[in-house]
Amino acid sequence: MTNILTTEQVKEALYLDDDANVQMLEMYSNQATSYIFHKTGYDFSKDIEKEPLAILCAQMYIRQIYFGSTGYNKQHDYLIGIGGLISDLQIIADEKLKVIL
């Protein structure tokens, strides 16, 4: 399965060391890709050149999950940013889907 983020990009987004669990990195990448797909109706992971806003949204989404896993973390509250990016990605997705149809 193709994802928006590579495991290397997930590791960098979460500021993890090189020995980070690859299965965990893949899980986060899968979750972010699925979230964006279900919110926009478009699979940004299939684009040859990944949409920069999709990459940023996926990074913010996994940070929200990772750093908020033990409770609310004010320093890693990305909900407003994620919501704004999803709105932008929905517009981009609508345009891409019009071209396909």
Secondary structure as UniProt FT lines:
FT   HELIX           7..13
FT   TURN            14..15
FT   TURN            18..19
FT   HELIX           22..40
FT   HELIX           44..46
FT   HELIX           52..67
FT   TURN            68..70
FT   HELIX           74..76
FT   HELIX           79..100
//
